[in-house]
Amino acid sequence: MSKTLKARCIRRWEIRFRDMCDSKISAVWHKQDLRGYIRDAALTTADCMVDRMAEDNARVDFCGYVYGWSPEFAAWYNERREQYRKEALDYLNEDATNDEIDEEIESEIDCWND
């Protein structure tokens, strides 16, 4: 893919909220929200995707399975965090699909409603 993960997340958030940010439809959301609040939410989504993948990959390398977080793993991961984040970002920049990004967006929106 030619666009970065962050750029694609921003685009998918804009598409998701485009109709809601029309002043004819909503008295709350406006077009400038797409450039402000919605953009920040998109960047958070991208960072969460990278962090989750980096942590999952590190846990598999550390103990062979994805679940669990121990003090030993935390110390081990802390020394290798940037390496795993870089690998995850490189992978997601190339291979993350719009469906995966949309799923993350829906998860984020669900958290807003909790």
QUIQUI-V260257 format. One record per backbone hydrogen bond with DSSP energy under -1.0 kcal/mol. CO is the residue of the C=O (numbers start at 1). NH is the residue of the N-H. Records with the same first field share a line. If there is no record, write none. Layout:
CO: NH + NH
This chain:
4: 8
5: 9
6: 10
7: 11
8: 12
9: 13
10: 14
11: 15
12: 16
13: 17
14: 18
17: 21
22: 25 + 26
30: 33
31: 34
32: 36
33: 38
36: 40
37: 41
38: 42
39: 43
40: 44
41: 45
42: 46
43: 47
44: 48
45: 49
46: 50
47: 51
48: 52
49: 53
50: 54
51: 55
52: 56
53: 57
54: 58
55: 59
56: 60
57: 61
58: 62
59: 63
60: 64
70: 74
71: 75
72: 76
73: 77
74: 78
75: 79
77: 81
80: 84
81: 85
82: 86
83: 87
84: 88
85: 89
86: 90
87: 91
88: 92
89: 93
90: 94
91: 95
92: 96
97: 101
98: 102
99: 103
100: 104
101: 105
102: 106
103: 107
104: 108
105: 109
106: 110
107: 111
108: 112
109: 113
